[in-house]
Amino acid sequence: MTRPEHSRTSNKTMLTARVLGYGGALPFLGGAIAASQQMVILGFPPAYLLLSYGAVILSFLGGLHWGRIITSPYADGRSDSAWLIWSVCPSLLGWAALLLPEKVAAVMLSLCFLAALQIDQRLIREKIWPAWMRPLRLHLSLIAVTSLTSLTIS
């Protein structure tokens, strides 16, 4: 199931995705800094905020796949069920991580982000997703993983 290269993605769409993506990385960075300084934010421990945001963003990454399968005219039907099953796994794993001790949750979420990155890189290699997403997904995943992993250091 390959698509032609997404040369028709507009520059405005790519720019918007980058601005929103990197803007969405700010809570990871801010959360990691706040956690390193043990700064309470609005009455919440920074680790709680960082882990919660990680679970939400992980869920978003799964949702990308749900939307892709539901709306894709190129779906081959054979693997759609497997992709739909995968698409809900990040939400469930993110929620489960929130039930774990802080450091274990941080490791679990980090591993989930790395797994999601590998899966998405496959879709980029197969030209199902556009090549311009490769650096964006890599950078954002590394920010998420580094931020979450910082919780295990203290």
C-alpha positions as CSV (number, residue, x, y, z in Angstrom):
1,M,0.0,0.0,0.0
2,T,2.1,2.9,-1.2
3,R,1.1,6.3,-2.3
4,P,2.8,8.6,-4.6
5,E,5.2,11.1,-2.9
6,H,3.1,13.9,-1.3
7,S,4.4,16.6,-3.6
8,R,1.0,18.2,-3.4
9,T,1.3,19.1,0.3
10,S,1.2,22.9,0.3
11,N,4.0,24.9,1.9
12,K,1.4,26.5,4.2
13,T,0.3,23.0,5.5
14,M,3.9,22.0,6.1
15,L,4.7,25.3,7.9
16,T,1.6,25.0,10.0
17,A,2.4,21.4,11.0
18,R,5.9,22.5,12.0
19,V,4.8,25.5,14.0
20,L,2.1,23.5,15.8
21,G,4.5,20.5,16.3
22,Y,7.3,22.5,17.7
23,G,4.9,24.7,19.7
24,G,3.5,21.4,21.1
25,A,7.0,20.5,22.3
26,L,7.1,23.5,24.6
27,P,5.1,21.7,27.4
28,F,7.7,18.9,27.3
29,L,10.6,21.3,27.6
30,G,8.9,23.4,30.2
31,G,7.8,20.4,32.2
32,A,11.4,19.0,32.2
33,I,12.8,22.3,33.4
34,A,10.1,22.7,36.0
35,A,10.7,19.1,37.2
36,S,14.5,19.7,37.4
37,Q,13.8,22.7,39.6
38,Q,11.0,21.0,41.5
39,M,8.6,23.9,40.6
40,V,5.0,23.4,41.4
41,I,2.8,24.7,38.6
42,L,-0.8,25.7,39.4
43,G,-0.6,23.4,42.4
44,F,0.5,20.4,40.4
45,P,3.8,18.6,40.7
46,P,5.7,19.1,37.4
47,A,6.3,15.4,36.9
48,Y,2.5,14.9,37.0
49,L,2.1,17.6,34.3
50,L,4.8,16.2,32.2
51,L,3.6,12.6,32.4
52,S,0.0,13.6,31.7
53,Y,1.0,15.7,28.7
54,G,3.1,12.7,27.4
55,A,0.1,10.4,27.7
56,V,-2.1,12.9,25.8
57,I,0.4,13.4,23.0
58,L,1.0,9.7,22.7
59,S,-2.8,9.3,22.3
60,F,-2.7,11.9,19.6
61,L,0.0,9.9,17.7
62,G,-2.3,6.9,17.7
63,G,-5.1,9.0,16.5
64,L,-3.1,9.9,13.4
65,H,-3.3,6.3,12.3
66,W,-7.0,6.0,13.1
67,G,-7.7,9.0,10.9
68,R,-5.4,7.7,8.2
69,I,-7.2,4.4,7.9
70,I,-10.7,5.8,8.2
71,T,-10.2,8.4,5.5
72,S,-7.6,6.8,3.2
73,P,-8.8,6.0,-0.3
74,Y,-5.6,3.9,-0.7
75,A,-6.3,1.5,2.1
76,D,-5.9,-2.1,1.0
77,G,-8.3,-3.6,3.5
78,R,-6.0,-6.4,4.5
79,S,-4.0,-4.5,7.1
80,D,-6.6,-1.9,8.1
81,S,-7.7,-3.9,11.1
82,A,-4.1,-4.2,12.4
83,W,-3.6,-0.4,11.9
84,L,-6.8,0.3,13.7
85,I,-5.7,-1.9,16.6
86,W,-2.4,-0.2,16.7
87,S,-4.1,3.2,16.6
88,V,-5.7,2.7,20.0
89,C,-2.6,1.2,21.7
90,P,-0.9,4.5,22.4
91,S,-4.0,5.8,24.2
92,L,-4.2,2.7,26.3
93,L,-0.5,2.5,27.1
94,G,-0.4,6.2,27.9
95,W,-3.3,5.8,30.3
96,A,-1.7,2.7,31.9
97,A,1.6,4.6,32.4
98,L,-0.3,7.2,34.5
99,L,-1.1,4.4,36.9
100,L,2.5,3.6,37.5
101,P,5.2,5.1,39.7
102,E,6.7,8.2,38.2
103,K,10.0,6.9,37.0
104,V,8.5,3.7,35.6
105,A,5.8,5.8,33.8
106,A,8.5,8.0,32.3
107,V,10.4,5.0,31.0
108,M,7.2,3.4,29.6
109,L,6.1,6.6,27.9
110,S,9.6,7.1,26.4
111,L,9.6,3.5,25.0
112,C,6.1,4.1,23.6
113,F,7.3,7.3,21.9
114,L,10.2,5.5,20.4
115,A,8.0,2.6,19.2
116,A,5.6,5.1,17.6
117,L,8.5,6.8,15.9
118,Q,9.7,3.6,14.4
119,I,6.2,2.8,13.1
120,D,5.8,6.2,11.6
121,Q,9.2,6.1,10.0
122,R,8.1,3.0,8.2
123,L,5.1,4.8,6.8
124,I,7.4,7.5,5.6
125,R,9.8,5.0,4.0
126,E,6.9,3.4,2.2
127,K,5.7,6.8,1.0
128,I,2.4,6.4,2.7
129,W,3.2,9.6,4.7
130,P,5.2,12.5,3.2
131,A,8.9,12.7,3.5
132,W,8.8,16.2,5.1
133,M,7.3,14.5,8.2
134,R,10.5,12.5,8.9
135,P,12.6,15.3,10.6
136,L,9.5,16.7,12.3
137,R,8.6,13.3,13.9
138,L,12.2,12.6,14.8
139,H,12.8,16.0,16.4
140,L,9.5,16.0,18.3
141,S,10.0,12.4,19.5
142,L,13.5,13.1,20.7
143,I,12.2,16.1,22.7
144,A,9.5,14.1,24.2
145,V,11.8,11.2,25.1
146,T,14.5,13.4,26.5
147,S,12.0,15.4,28.6
148,L,10.4,12.3,30.0
149,T,13.7,10.5,30.6
150,S,14.8,13.5,32.6
151,L,12.3,12.4,35.3
152,T,14.3,9.3,35.9
153,I,17.5,11.1,36.7
154,S,16.6,12.8,39.9
